[in-house]
Amino acid sequence: ISDAHAFITSNLHHVKSDFRPKYHACPPIGWMNDPNGVIYYKDFYHVFYQYHPYSAYWGPMHWGHFISKDLIKYHDAPIALAPDQDEESGCFSGGAIINDKNQLVLMYTQHYENGQVRERQNIAISDDGVTFVKNAHPILTEGDIPAHSNKRDFRDPRPLKIGDYYYVLVGSKSEENIGQILVYQSKDLNEFQYHFTIGPHPLFGEMGECPDLFHLDGKDVLLVSGINLKPMGKEYRKANSSVAFIGHFDL
């Protein structure tokens, strides 16, 4: 993180502001993609995002961080996560939740590409919403992936609490390359057990990425971004599509 901030500080003068958006949130320099872990914590909205500060192209992913009082004006906060552990080639997408100690917890994917691709889930905890400390060891590994599921593509954890339990939805696909969502359950946000699988289903494409679940107007809404979802008439005519499933989420 300190290396990234030093690079940003020493290169900001190269950034041209001519086409910089005046309303939408935009990083100070470099590349951004997926928004992660949007949450309200200690009187501020926190919006994290996939970030490569070193160039205008995708690269080893960090978690950038915006803070806002009103979701209109955004301020840059220090980078929340950087790939600085032994088995991290990138800190991929995930989500945020507040634990029982009123700490802000980020759950993210440790993406590893040194000779083989491997993805695991880890958490980082903050008392102030700005500085995060990672777990020394991942909380979910390939050993926690159920049978008949792909062991390589396992990412984008979305933590939430329902009743007395914490749950995390993780993007996945079957051995036949059909998208699915793996659901894990925990009492303490530290030890998770596999609970069940949603899918596999063709509407999840070849990989169900960035799952989200929320309650709205008396119904549960499951959002999934499907990779290479096959066209159906005039629908889903792009390679990647986001689909909403509306109903009741039965635990």
Secondary structure, DSSP 8 states (H G I E B T S, - for coil): -HHHHHHHHHHGGG---TT--SSS---SSSEEEEEEEEEEETTEEEEEEEEETTSSS--S-EEEEEEESSSSSEEE----B-S-STT-SEEEEEEEEE-TTS-EEEEEEEEEESSSEEEEEEEEEESSSS--EE-SS-SB-GGGS-TTB-SS--EEEEEEEETTEEEEEEEEEBTTS-EEEEEEEESSSSS-EEEEEE---GGGBTSEEEEEEEEETTEEEEEEEEET---BTTBS-SSEEEEEEEE----
